[in-house]
Amino acid sequence: MLETLQQLDQQLLLTLNGLHSPYWDSFMWLFTGRFIWIPMYATILYILCKNFNVYVTLLTAVAIALTITYADQLCATWIRPAVERLRPSNLNNPLSEFVHIVNGKRGGSYGFPSCHASNSFGLAFFLLFFFRQRWLSIFILCWAVLNCYTRIYLGVHYPGDLLAGMFVGLSGALIFYYLLRYTLRQKKIAGLLKYDEHNRYLIEHPKEIAHTRLTIYIGLITTGIIATISPLITLHP
């Protein structure tokens, strides 16, 4: 059973990884970068500041940071060394000669589970749970999926690595979201919420959280910039 799943994982990787072109090499290389998304991350902090006071904003920002740290460290420090599954791009992996890589990037030795997937989905699920805004949820989940697909395209992860990373991210989001909710329900903290100043015992989500579409707009603009400048960038295999 396990061998069959591994074969399916390899076949799916080779199929998806084989769909490449110079344009998409540049696009996926840029999209998978961490720093290019800083403006979008900044909008999340802006939304918190505009809807909640400094205490709730700080607690929520810490919860998001802990979600990502938990997801990243659980994958990189604990699971990967225990499983020791070579990346498809690793030269010690017989499959590597069939994998398309971009700009010589092969990643580290092990890739199960994917830290990119755990971090992206950890953030996406946390925002889904916390804001509960339909369009933001749809956008951020699509962003996480595309972020994961870049890892297959670049040849550094199997689809199974990404699926496992998604569940790690989900677990982190659940843990720290509910820890945040528990903290906000405490009497001294609950009264600090702008939208529920008179109810100090039960914290409810506001019907409308302002400015959530800003994250969508900045994310789409960033994607548009990536799409525009990709033809101008020359990368090597």
BAVEXTI-391144 format. One record per residue (C-alpha): x, y negated, z negated; residue in one letter. Coordinates in steps of 0.2 Angstrom, whole numbers, plus 2048, in hexadecimal, padded with zeros to 3 digits. Each point is the difference from the previous one (the first is absolute). Layout:
XYZA ...
***
This chain:
800800800M 80E7F47FBL 80A80480FE 7F17FD80CT 7FD7EF7F8L 8127FC802Q 7FF805813Q 7F07F5802L 8097F27F7D 80F80180CQ 7F5801810Q 7F67F17FBL 8107F67FCL 807805811L 7F07FB809T 7FE7EF7F8L 8137FC7FFN 801804813G 7F47F2804L 80D7F2801H 8067F280BS 80D7F17FEP 7F27F47FBY 7F880C7F3W 8128037F9D 8027EE7FCS 7EE7FE7FAF 80180F7F4M 8117FB7FAW 7FA7EF7FBL 7EF8057F9F 80880D7F4T 80B7F27F8G 7FD7FB7EFR 8047ED800F 7F67FC80FI 7F08037F6W 8057F47F2I 7F47F2806P 7F280D7FFM 8058067EEY 8007ED7FBA 7EE7FE805T 7FB80E7F4I 8087F67F2L 7F87F0806Y 7EF809800I 8038057EEL 8057EE7FBC 7F07F9808K 7F480B7F8N 8078047EFF 80A7F77F3N 8128027FDV 7FF80F7F3Y 7F580B80BV 80A7FB810T 8108057F6L 7F98117FAL 7F9804811T 8117FC809A 80980B7F3V 7F480E803A 8037FF813I 8138007FDA 7FE80F7F4L 7F680980DT 80D7FE80EI 80F8037F4T 7F78107FAY 7FD806811A 8117FC807D 8098087F1Q 7F68107FFL 803803812C 8127FB801A 8078057EFT 7F580F7FBW 7F780980EI 80D7FE80FR 80F8087F6P 7F580E7FAA 7F8804811V 8107FD80BE 7F77FF811R 80B7F980DL 7FA7F180AR 7FD805812P 80D7F3805S 80D8087F5N 80F80780AL 8008107F5N 7EE803806N 7FF80B810P 7F17F5805L 80A7F0801S 806803812E 7EE7FF805F 7FB7F17F6V 8007EE807H 8097F47F5I 8017ED801V 8107F57FEN 80980F7F8G 7F68007F0K 7FE8117F9R 7FC7FC7EEG 80680A7F1G 8028137FES 7EE8047FAY 7F07F9805G 7F28097F6F 7F67F77FBP 8017EF809S 8047F17F5C 7F97F580EH 7F08097FFA 7FF8017EDS 8047ED7FFN 7F47FB80ES 7F180A7FAF 8047FC7EEG 7FD7EE804L 7F280380CA 7F680B7F4F 8037F47F1F 7F97F180AL 7F280A806L 7FB8057EDF 8037EE7F9F 7F97F580DF 7F280B807R 7FF7F5810Q 7FB80A80FR 80A7F780EW 80F7FF7F5L 7FF8127FCS 7FE805812I 80F7F5806F 80C8057F2I 7FC813803L 8037FE812C 8107F77FCW 80680E7F5A 7FC80D80EV 80A7F780DL 80E7FD7F4N 8008137FEC 7FF803812Y 8107F6803T 80A80D7F6R 7FA80E80BI 8047F580FY 8127FC7FAL 8028137FCG 8047FE7EEV 7F18097F9H 7F480F803Y 7EE7FC800P 7FF80B7F0G 80D7F57F8D 7F47F1802L 7F080A7FBL 8098057EFA 8067EE7FEG 7EE7FA802M 7FB80A7F2F 80E7FA7F5V 7FB7EE804G 7EE8047FCL 8048087EFS 80B7F07FCG 7F27F5805A 7F38097F5L 80B8017F1I 8057ED800F 7EF7FA806Y 7F78087F1Y 80E7FB7F4L 7FD7EE806L 7ED8027FER 8028077EEY 80C7F27FCT 7F47F3807L 7F28077F5R 8087FC7F0Q 7F87F27F7K 80E7F4800K 804802812I 7EE802807A 7FC7EE7FBG 80E7FA80CL 7F7804810L 7FA7F1809K 7F1809807Y 7FA8087F0D 8047F47F2E 7F18037F6H 800813800N 80F8057F6R 7FD8127FFY 7FB806812L 80A7FB80FI 7F7801810E 8067FC812H 7FA7EF806P 7F480180FK 80B7F580AE 8137FF7FFI 8067F180AA 80D80080DH 802813803T 8007FE813R 8107F67FFL 8098107FDT 7F8807810I 8047F080AY 8128007FBI 802812803G 7F97FF811L 80A7F0804I 81080A7FBT 7FB80F80BT 7FD7F480EG 8127F87FDI 807812800I 7F7804810A 8067F0808T 8128017FCI 802813803S 8047FE813P 80E7F47FBL 80980C7F5I 80C80E807T 80380F7F5L 80A80F803H 7FC8137FEP 
***
